Amino acid sequence: MVVLIVKVDGKSLVFQWQLQVRQESPRHLQARVLYTLLFISSLQDTWNIHSRSGRNDPALPLPVLGKVEP
């Protein structure tokens, strides 16, 4: 299992992947981790917009991460 923990404003976001029974290639796993990091960086803009508007809503809707094929 691969676990990525990211702390944002004191809150932890946890992303984890269960490796398939067949061994996944390191390239496939790297693509999934990279996709998650890009997803997190795109959320940063959303959080910044909400803080500037004076809205303090920690329960922003999060899109579901899809499977990434290299």
N, C-alpha and C positions, 0 to 999 in steps of 0.2 A: 504494500500500500504506500502511496505517496501522499504526503500531507503538506499543504502550503498554508501557513498562518500569517495573516497580514493585520497589523494593528493600525486602526484609523481612529483618531480622536479618542484613544483609550479603549476602544471597542475592538474585539478580535473578529476577523472574518476568517472562517476556516473552509478551505477547499480541499477535498480529498478524492483520490482516484483509486479504485480497486483494480489492480492489474488483472487482465483476463487470464483464463487458465492457460491458454497458449501464451508464450512469452511475447510481450510487446516489444517492438524495436525501440531502441533509445530515441530514434528520430521521431517516432510517433508520440512518445511520452513528452519529448521536448516541445513538440507542436502544441500539445494540450496545455502544458504549463505556460507557454508563451501566450496562448489565446487567453488564459485566465489573467495573466498580468496586464494584457491589453484591455480586457474587460474591466479590471479594477481601475486602471488609469482613466477609462472613459467615465467611470462613476464619480471620479474626483470632481469633474466639471459639474456634474449634477449636484453634488453636495455643496460645492462652492456657490452655485446659483441659489440654492435654498437658504444658505446662511446669509447671503447678501440681501435676500428679500425679507430677512427678519423671521423667516419661518424655521422653527427648530423641530423638525420632524425626523426622528431617527428611524422611523419605519417606512423608508422609501421603498417602493416596489422594485424588486431586483429581477431582471430577466433571467431565465433559466439558461444555464450553460449547455450548449449543444456539444455533440461529439465532433471532434475535429479530425478530419482525415488528411494526412500529409500529402 
